[in-house]
Structures are given as C-alpha cells and as structure tokens.
Amino acid sequence: MGKGFIYFAFVWLIVCIAGGVVQGSVNVASTVMTAAIDDDDDVIPVASTEGFPEPGVIVIGDERIGYSDLDATHFRDTVTQPMVRGAQDTDAVSHAAGSGVRTVEGGMMNTAVTYNIAVIADASGLWGAVTIGLAILRILVSFMILPISFLGTDLAIIGIIWWAMVAGMIISMGLALAGARRV
C-alpha cells in the first residue's frame, strides 16, 4: 500500500507542476500586507515583493489583483497600465493588514491543501483530535481530485483513468484494513 500511495502522490505533484508550466510559469511566492487596503486602492503595501513576477497577478483572500509594477514593498500600477482589482471574475474587496498575498500558483497550492496543514499544526486540546482527523480527510479528498483542467476537454480520459486508479487504491486500502489476505 505504501508504494501505491507514494506513486499517486508523485503523479499528483507532477500534474500540479505541469499545469503551472503549461500555463506559463511555476512561481510560488508569498508575503503579507503591512497595511489595510480598501476595494479601490491602487497600491498594495506588503512586507516584501521578492519572488513575485513583474507584471503579474496576486491573490489576496478570494480576490485576484493584476498589477503592472512593483518595488521592494509595494504592488502598484503605472501611468499607462492601471491595477486591475477583482481580476479573473473575482470581486474587489477591502483587506486587513496581515492578510496573505500570494502568486496565483501559490494560491492554487493553498486551495488544494485548503490550509489543512496549518490546522494540523495548530490543533490543540480535546478538539485537536477532531480537527486533525478532518484535516487529513480533506487532504486525501483534495489528492483524489486531480487538477487537470489545463489539459482541456480533449484529454478528459485522463481524469477517468485517475478516478479508476483512485478507486482501486481505496478498495485495496479497505481490504488491507479489513484484514483480507492475499491468495
């Protein structure tokens, strides 16, 4: 069972990275906002912009923001290219100081894991037993949903093959946990 799980994890990781490569880049950077912003601000103050592309798109909460320029501690627009708040069908909203700012790829990775690693690390006390179990279950479910939308509809068969392999893994894990013997 261990080899099968490692294989699935490896394939999942490769597909996630390949999706970023096909989309143009794999750039995972993260920082935090140093001051609050309103839904119409065109300068976003952050602790550092190291690792972020110029120009690019950042994710703060559920909002995506297109920026055309950056310096060491700010994302901003230029005279000829304004900042696009609420880009890619998201809504422009206010954000508090300390909010996480990520590249799109970093935001996708956080969405895939849905902060469950943080839940596992921060869980304490009696409720920790419940939250850790639920976090592990959410991670396994996110693992089973292969992010292959970048391939388009022509290669949808890969998703069907993935689900068949996941179903086989679940059945084999169930048999192993039930104590089934190999004949």
DOLUMMI-26064 format. One record per residue (C-alpha): chain; x, y negated, z. Coordinates in steps of 0.02 Angstrom, whole numbers. Example, Ala and Ser with C-alpha at 12.3 -4.5 7.8 and 13.67 -1.06 7.14 Angstrom:
2
chain; u; v; w
A; 615; 225; 390
A; 684; 53; 357
END
This chain:
183
chain; u; v; w
A; 0; 0; 0
A; 145; -119; 37
A; 215; -109; -139
A; 44; -142; -214
A; 17; -295; -106
A; 189; -364; -150
A; 153; -334; -335
A; -12; -428; -325
A; 68; -571; -229
A; 207; -582; -357
A; 85; -585; -504
A; -22; -716; -417
A; 128; -827; -385
A; 194; -810; -563
A; 23; -853; -637
A; 8; -1006; -524
A; 181; -1066; -577
A; 146; -1025; -761
A; -13; -1129; -751
A; 89; -1279; -694
A; 218; -1251; -829
A; 86; -1238; -965
A; 4; -1397; -902
A; 167; -1490; -920
A; 264; -1481; -758
A; 278; -1399; -591
A; 308; -1544; -473
A; 261; -1514; -292
A; 291; -1667; -184
A; 204; -1729; -28
A; 206; -1883; 84
A; 88; -1979; 200
A; 8; -2150; 189
A; 81; -2283; 304
A; -72; -2397; 300
A; -257; -2380; 264
A; -325; -2424; 90
A; -497; -2472; 26
A; -581; -2396; -126
A; -523; -2540; -238
A; -341; -2563; -182
A; -210; -2552; -319
A; -58; -2523; -207
A; -39; -2367; -101
A; 91; -2381; 39
A; 174; -2215; 82
A; 322; -2154; 184
A; 419; -2103; 28
A; 389; -2075; -158
A; 536; -1956; -178
A; 494; -1813; -295
A; 342; -1896; -375
A; 346; -1925; -564
A; 332; -2098; -641
A; 195; -2122; -701
A; 82; -1988; -631
A; -72; -1933; -536
A; -81; -1911; -348
A; -210; -1827; -238
A; -271; -1905; -75
A; -408; -1801; 4
A; -528; -1762; -139
A; -481; -1916; -241
A; -359; -1915; -386
A; -271; -2078; -423
A; -174; -2119; -582
A; -28; -2238; -555
A; 92; -2314; -680
A; 236; -2369; -569
A; 316; -2329; -402
A; 456; -2390; -291
A; 531; -2309; -136
A; 373; -2331; -31
A; 228; -2381; -145
A; 123; -2314; -287
A; 57; -2459; -390
A; 1; -2520; -559
A; 93; -2629; -683
A; 34; -2784; -775
A; -3; -2684; -933
A; -64; -2522; -853
A; -186; -2532; -707
A; -201; -2400; -571
A; -347; -2282; -601
A; -441; -2246; -440
A; -559; -2097; -446
A; -473; -2018; -596
A; -522; -1850; -670
A; -705; -1852; -612
A; -668; -1893; -429
A; -737; -2037; -326
A; -634; -2185; -266
A; -648; -2194; -77
A; -559; -2275; 69
A; -417; -2178; 152
A; -345; -2193; 327
A; -163; -2216; 372
A; -80; -2047; 393
A; -180; -1965; 252
A; -83; -1838; 150
A; -29; -1889; -26
A; 19; -1750; -147
A; 54; -1718; -329
A; -86; -1629; -422
A; 12; -1466; -412
A; 38; -1488; -225
A; -147; -1522; -205
A; -189; -1365; -303
A; -75; -1260; -193
A; -156; -1332; -37
A; -327; -1297; -110
A; -276; -1118; -148
A; -222; -1089; 30
A; -356; -1209; 99
A; -249; -1259; 245
A; -265; -1086; 321
A; -80; -1077; 360
A; -99; -1234; 465
A; -248; -1156; 552
A; -147; -1001; 591
A; -1; -1103; 656
A; -108; -1221; 760
A; -235; -1097; 831
A; -226; -1078; 1018
A; -327; -1012; 1162
A; -478; -898; 1152
A; -538; -974; 988
A; -369; -936; 910
A; -419; -754; 888
A; -571; -806; 785
A; -486; -942; 682
A; -334; -837; 640
A; -441; -693; 577
A; -548; -809; 471
A; -395; -898; 403
A; -316; -733; 350
A; -479; -681; 268
A; -487; -847; 171
A; -307; -825; 113
A; -347; -650; 49
A; -502; -713; -42
A; -402; -855; -123
A; -273; -725; -175
A; -407; -620; -261
A; -467; -767; -366
A; -332; -783; -498
A; -312; -963; -561
A; -307; -929; -748
A; -419; -1068; -814
A; -268; -1142; -904
A; -273; -992; -1024
A; -442; -1041; -1094
A; -586; -927; -1140
A; -490; -827; -1270
A; -392; -736; -1136
A; -535; -709; -1012
A; -499; -521; -1020
A; -351; -554; -903
A; -473; -608; -768
A; -572; -447; -790
A; -413; -343; -780
A; -361; -439; -623
A; -529; -404; -540
A; -515; -219; -583
A; -342; -213; -505
A; -403; -307; -350
A; -550; -186; -334
A; -428; -40; -344
A; -319; -119; -210
A; -469; -146; -95
A; -528; 33; -119
A; -354; 103; -87
A; -336; -6; 70
A; -507; 53; 130
A; -460; 235; 103
A; -294; 209; 191
A; -379; 126; 340
A; -511; 263; 345
A; -375; 394; 358
A; -401; 476; 190
A; -267; 599; 145
A; -181; 618; -20
A; -208; 787; -101
END
